[in-house]
Amino acid sequence: MTEEKIRVAVCPGSFDPVTNGHIDIISRTAKMFDKVIVAVGVNPKKTSSFTVEERVEMLRKACAEFENVEIATYQGLLADYVQHVGATGIVKGLRALTDFDYEFQMALTNRKLNPEVETLFLATSAENMFLSSSMVKQVAGFGGDISHFVPVCILEQIQNRICSGGNANG
């Protein structure tokens, strides 16, 4: 009897902050893989509105309903992290053609660094095509309603940070 290998995917990103678009891609990935690791990238050279710990906490709240999803952080090369956790797939959401150009370059680079891993692109749902973390921060920074853009369980946390003098620039 052969032992069946579990299929593990990594959904990487900065998630600053988490949007409904992110949750859409994560939920769809969770249906295709046995285990999904949502990996928050740690980039000390990038200024974020939320700390890594806050982004992990928001993701845990927003993904609580998905039994096969875990939240983690990584630093360094994604290809190395994916190998370290034993994943066979990297899943990225695409909103528009402009996303594809960058993500395609990254996919080819990751494939060169780790040929065992495939990058899968999921087209975002139509209602989230315009949605980005930067857009959420910009709208919130000007006092706009972001309740349709982010999970309700983290809405107040995002509003409190962005609308009360936090970094709303992206």
HELIX and SHEET records of a PDB file:
HELIX    1   1 ASN A   20  MET A   32  1                                  13    
HELIX    2   2 VAL A   52  ALA A   62  1                                  11    
HELIX    3   3 LEU A   78  VAL A   85  1                                   8    
HELIX    4   4 LEU A   97  LEU A  113  1                                  17    
HELIX    5   5 ALA A  126  ASN A  128  5                                   3    
HELIX    6   6 SER A  133  GLY A  141  1                                   9    
HELIX    7   7 VAL A  152  ILE A  162  1                                  11    
SHEET    1   A 5 VAL A  69  GLN A  75  0                                        
SHEET    2   A 5 LYS A  35  VAL A  42  1                                        
SHEET    3   A 5 VAL A   8  GLY A  13  1                                        
SHEET    4   A 5 GLY A  89  LEU A  94  1                                        
SHEET    5   A 5 GLU A 118  ALA A 123  1                                        
END                                                                             
